[in-house]
Amino acid sequence: MSEPESAIPALGRGTRGVCASMSVTNPDGVLPDVAVQSAPLSFFRFLLNGVIFFAALMISCFLGSRILPFPEVPVVSDKLAHLARHGDDYDAIFIGSSRVNFQIIPTVFDRTATDEGLAVRSFNAGVEAMAPPEDGYFMDQVLRQPHRRLRWVFIEIMSMRMKTDPRFGTARFIYWHDWERTSLLGKCFLREWLAVPRSRPKLSVSSAWNYAQAYEVAYDRWGKNLRLFAENFTNLGRGGALLDRQMKSPRVKEAEWHDVEEVGDGWRSPRQDQRMTKDMLAGYMSAYTTLLETPQRFDTDDEASEEALRRMIAKLKNCGVTPILIIPPTAAPKRFFPTKPTAHSQIVLDFSDPRKYPELFTPDHRLDEGHLNVAGSEIFTTALALRFAKLNSAREP
């Protein structure tokens, strides 16, 4: 049985139309490769999805850091929690390492300054083993606490070094690795990397291994700090800490606040014996002799440390607080000292010269090369308060 005549012309017209179209666009009669045509589109979609993913990751990490509580960091968290409750009670705050935490006694400082006509109440925010750029991040957190009475912040002048430490990976080393501090460490890494040729003998086959090891150490330290930045930025482990904090009972939270109150004025007495052993004394006297024979006690070629200190000074001034730079008494033969014009207008109280302050370097006032005992700390705090009060009276109209 044949098809209706009306259907055949319609089919013929449609077929001729398709063949005509194909003859124009593809004269060889080969169908186009759809996969080749869609390859650029697939790559664009892959790129767009990647951008969206990383943008979402960045935003979530940023918001998470704002929502999550400050991490539990020994000593650091306690002092910040204390300032959160009593920050408005203090006129002066001391920031630095154990040379501040162990050696500046606020009760002695306040009493001496008051006797000189300058009523002041101070808090020791020093933390053992603190160094740049951690001190800058810690100072930022201090300024976020109430501080309506705060007029002066004493900053220990320290150099920034990329160092290895057995505590790498702990909360103490992770919490301050934000972008600003990591970028400063990048400049420190560049300085150490460029300094390798100057610190090694002329390149030879025998010294090539020493060069390789020096570069490997620099790269290893930089890599570890980048890892800490990644952990801090992505808030790894912070969610569990938040859940743990929320599940604590009111009684436990009250006990924690009691521990915060035990911070007192922030000063911590050294936990070791107050006199050096025979071997320690011999090491100290050797370092002391070297210090006396050193014509130039300061290292002035340290751009990374200079910038870190400059940023801290600028932030304090923006808050209407006067920065005061201090150099505690130490037998180290070299100390960083700022030399840029920004630093020349700053107040610098230097106690590291044994000729000017011999009482701070006598063995009966020392714990070791870098620290005073309690008796020496009282002498140092008194001298610091006297210079501070005299300086303040001279600056008043």
Buried (B, 14 or more C-beta within 10 A) or exposed (E): EEEEEEEEEEEEEEEEEEEEEBEEEEEEEEEEEEEEEEEEEEEEEEEEEEEEEEEEEEEEBEEBBEEBEBBBBEBBBBBBBBBBBBBEBBBBBBBBBBBBBBBBBBBBBBBBBBEBEBEBBBBBBBBBEBBBBBBBBBBBBBBEBBBEEBBBBBBBBBBBBBEEEEEBEEBBBBBBBBEBBBEBBBBBBBBBBEEBEEEBEEEEEEEEEBBEEBBEBBEEBBEBBBBBBBBBBBBEEBEEBBEEBEEEEEEEEEEBEEEBEEBEBBBBEBEEEBBBEEEBBEBBBEBBEEBEEEEEBBBEEBEBBBBBBBBBBEBBEEEEBBBBBBBBBBBEBEBBBBBEEBBEEBBEBBBBBBEEBEEBBEBEBBBBBBBBBBBBBBBBBBBBBBBBBEBBEEEEE
